[in-house]
């Protein structure tokens, strides 16, 4: 990828109206009217879960928040205003939430330990200079941990809107900061060959070793774009978990190599949405189809999407599913949910979100993201 400051608005497509951009509606809609995104769709005949809930119904999970830039008004689709960020931090330190380091959340899940109510992790992608100048001082003052996913090439190029290696080393020395891996060139890695994927990961790891004397254990897919091949290369490279940019709360049943996060930006950083996503619960599912969320050929498009809801989650008639492109038909057979599209998905990123209101008033949330090749569109 060619890096320059003018390219950032184009790169911001990874966040534009994604995740938190449709947070209140539980959907990703790239061009929906704002009024249609204000509140989640109400369940039709939702009933409270049974008193004999299975353990999956009690999965508190965690909401992982994702930021990019701070106070950069020229890039509103990837930046939050400073007053917005300060309001977010005030909410997170109000006593309602348990903000934990991302590695601690994953370690607890892997040990089978329950997470506390309202567990939150904060993540930031791309190592913009405003992270160092604006976000980090505020996070330190609030005593909140953060994970920063870094692509190494812009630091090597010395781009003026990005941190330097010296600044990143300063942050890495802070016990509240975890450095994550974001590849080298911030490429659309799902479309690279397997060899190119491995080379990008290896080059970033080489630079991390040279500059920080360590290779991060956590990975975030650039643009949130993943494929089965890329997922396997990430596993083979030794990472312990990997994150996308699709909405949803992570929980005990979440695939550790396609974990969700809620993106936040200037247009969608208001407190109503923030409280909504910060209070999200995981919707435990398995049997997700298709296995590969990258669609390369026309024969794969539209995909037959499905999953099985696990545990006693209440009346699934209240479950609603939405997509950023097309209107899927939602079919429910006991615990099995199937989505069918009447037309191929468009090229690019297409996100699906399914939500179910819990008896507590919070929303259980499962999301996924497809990445569609031009060749897959008839």
Order of alpha helices (4+ residues) and beta strands (2+ residues): alpha-beta-beta-beta-alpha-beta-alpha-beta-alpha-beta-alpha-alpha-beta-alpha-beta-alpha-beta-beta-alpha-beta-beta-beta-beta-beta-beta-beta-beta-beta
